[in-house]
Amino acid sequence: MDDDLQAFDRASLIAEVKKLRAGIRQHRDSTGHDLCWHHPNLWDLLPEKTDPSIAVPPWPKFMRGCIQYRQSLDRQAPGAPVHDKEFNG
C-alpha cells in the first residue's frame, strides 16, 4: 500500500513528512466544537483517494456516543479549559 514511498528521494520524503505532520497538528489542535466534526481533510493526506463510506448511527446511539466521548475527555484531560460557547453552524 505504501510502495510509492520507495520512489521518493530524501527531499520528497521530508516534504511528505512535513505535510503529514501539519495535518496531524491541525487535527490535534482542534478544540471546542471542532472536536466533533467529520475530518475528511485528514484522510485526504493519504495517497489513495477513496470516497469514504461512513456509517452514521441513529440519533439516540449517536448522542450516547457523544456523551461517552465528552466523559472520556473529563477523564483524560480533567484540567482542560472549558469552551463555554454555543455552536454557530
C-alpha positions as CSV (number, residue, x, y, z in Angstrom):
1,M,0.0,0.0,0.0
2,D,2.9,2.4,0.7
3,D,5.1,1.3,-2.1
4,D,5.1,4.8,-3.5
5,L,7.5,5.8,-0.8
6,Q,10.2,3.7,-2.3
7,A,10.4,6.1,-5.3
8,F,10.7,9.2,-3.1
9,D,14.1,10.9,-2.8
10,R,15.2,12.4,0.5
11,A,13.7,15.8,-0.2
12,S,10.4,14.3,-1.3
13,L,10.2,12.2,1.9
14,I,10.9,15.2,4.1
15,A,8.2,17.2,2.3
16,E,5.8,14.3,2.8
17,V,6.6,14.0,6.5
18,K,6.1,17.8,6.9
19,K,2.7,17.6,5.1
20,L,1.5,14.7,7.3
21,R,2.8,16.4,10.4
22,A,0.9,19.6,9.5
23,G,-2.3,17.6,9.0
24,I,-1.9,15.7,12.3
25,R,-1.2,19.0,14.1
26,Q,-4.3,20.6,12.6
27,H,-6.4,17.7,13.9
28,R,-4.6,17.7,17.3
29,D,-5.1,21.4,17.8
30,S,-8.9,21.2,17.2
31,T,-10.8,22.5,20.2
32,G,-14.3,23.4,21.2
33,H,-17.0,22.3,18.9
34,D,-14.4,21.4,16.2
35,L,-13.6,18.2,18.1
36,C,-16.9,16.8,17.0
37,W,-16.6,17.1,13.2
38,H,-16.0,14.7,10.4
39,H,-12.4,15.2,9.2
40,P,-12.0,14.1,5.5
41,N,-9.1,16.6,5.1
42,L,-7.1,14.4,7.4
43,W,-7.9,11.3,5.3
44,D,-7.0,13.3,2.1
45,L,-3.4,13.3,3.2
46,L,-3.2,9.6,2.2
47,P,-2.1,8.9,-1.4
48,E,-5.0,6.6,-2.1
49,K,-8.1,8.6,-2.9
50,T,-11.3,6.9,-1.9
51,D,-14.8,8.1,-1.2
52,P,-15.1,7.1,2.5
53,S,-18.2,5.2,3.1
54,I,-19.1,6.2,6.6
55,A,-21.9,4.7,8.5
56,V,-23.9,7.1,10.7
57,P,-25.6,5.8,13.9
58,P,-29.2,6.6,14.6
59,W,-29.6,9.7,16.7
60,P,-30.0,8.1,20.1
61,K,-27.0,6.0,19.7
62,F,-25.0,8.8,18.2
63,M,-25.8,11.1,21.1
64,R,-24.9,8.4,23.6
65,G,-21.5,8.2,21.8
66,C,-21.1,11.9,22.0
67,I,-21.8,11.8,25.8
68,Q,-19.2,9.0,26.2
69,Y,-16.7,10.9,24.2
70,R,-17.2,14.0,26.4
71,Q,-16.9,11.9,29.5
72,S,-13.7,10.4,28.2
73,L,-12.3,14.0,27.8
74,D,-13.2,14.6,31.5
75,R,-11.1,11.5,32.4
76,Q,-8.2,12.1,30.0
77,A,-8.0,15.9,30.3
78,P,-9.5,16.8,33.6
79,G,-7.8,20.2,33.7
80,A,-8.7,21.3,30.2
81,P,-10.2,24.8,30.0
82,V,-14.0,24.9,29.4
83,H,-15.1,26.2,26.0
84,D,-18.4,27.6,27.1
85,K,-19.8,28.8,23.7
86,E,-22.8,27.7,21.7
87,F,-22.2,26.2,18.3
88,N,-23.0,28.5,15.4
89,G,-23.1,26.4,12.3
